[in-house]
């Protein structure tokens, strides 16, 4: 029983790390897109790159850490 709980805690901690990485990426893309000289097209491409990167990170963690099982607390950990 304790090994099961330890595994679940590890998955939650990975989701916290994933949320922190996504937050840092959001700040990085926010700084990049803050310049007024960028066109609307370039801003949309940068937003698409951000969304694609975040989805790739979540899928990587989902398949490698939790073996493809979606748990509600993974999303809570990423949001925290």
C-alpha positions in Angstrom: 0.0 0.0 0.0 2.8 2.4 0.8 4.5 1.8 -2.5 1.2 2.7 -4.3 0.9 5.9 -2.3 4.5 6.8 -2.9 4.0 6.4 -6.6 1.0 8.7 -6.5 2.9 11.3 -4.6 5.7 11.1 -7.1 3.2 11.6 -10.0 1.8 14.6 -8.1 5.3 16.1 -7.6 6.0 15.6 -11.3 2.8 17.5 -12.2 4.0 20.3 -9.9 7.3 20.5 -11.8 5.4 20.4 -15.1 3.3 23.3 -13.9 6.4 25.3 -12.9 8.0 24.6 -16.3 4.8 25.8 -18.1 4.7 28.9 -15.9 8.3 29.7 -16.9 7.5 29.1 -20.6 4.5 31.4 -20.3 6.6 34.2 -18.8 9.3 33.7 -21.4 6.7 33.9 -24.3 5.1 36.9 -22.5 8.4 38.8 -22.5 9.0 37.9 -26.2 5.6 39.0 -27.3 5.5 42.2 -25.3 7.3 44.1 -28.0 4.9 46.3 -30.0 6.9 45.8 -33.2 5.6 42.3 -33.7 2.9 41.7 -36.2 -0.4 40.0 -35.5 0.7 37.0 -37.6 4.0 36.5 -35.6 2.2 36.8 -32.3 -0.3 34.1 -33.4 2.6 31.8 -34.4 4.3 32.4 -31.1 1.1 31.6 -29.2 0.7 28.4 -31.3 4.3 27.4 -30.4 3.6 28.0 -26.7 0.4 25.9 -26.8 2.1 23.1 -28.7 5.0 23.0 -26.3 2.7 22.9 -23.2 0.6 20.1 -24.7 3.8 18.2 -25.6 5.1 18.6 -22.0 1.8 17.4 -20.5 1.6 14.4 -22.9 5.3 13.5 -22.1 4.6 13.5 -18.4 1.3 11.7 -18.8 2.8 8.8 -20.7 6.2 8.6 -19.0 5.3 9.2 -15.4 1.8 7.9 -14.9 1.8 5.3 -17.7 -1.0 6.9 -19.6 -3.5 7.1 -16.8 -5.2 10.5 -16.4 -5.6 11.5 -12.8 -7.4 14.6 -11.6 -4.7 15.6 -9.2 -2.2 15.8 -12.1 -4.1 18.8 -13.5 -4.4 20.3 -10.0 -0.7 20.0 -9.5 0.0 21.6 -12.9 -2.3 24.5 -12.1 -0.8 25.0 -8.6 
